[in-house]
């Protein structure tokens, strides 16, 4: 039980870190004239959150697989830290 929980925990931490790196990609603010009442002028036109979550999942999965193989190969032993 410990191994899958550790793997899931590492993946979730990586996912959140990558999400905050991916969020600013492709953001374009609305022009001052186009701002609707009740909206912040700095709000993005199309945030594309679902696309960014998919990209985040893919990048986090690649980083997780690299971390997994490093840990399994014994190249870096995390138990010594």
Secondary structure by P-SEA (a helix, b strand, c coil): caaaaaaaaaaaaaaaaaaaaacccccccccccccccccccccccccaaaaaaaaaaaaaaaaaaaaaaaaaacccccccc
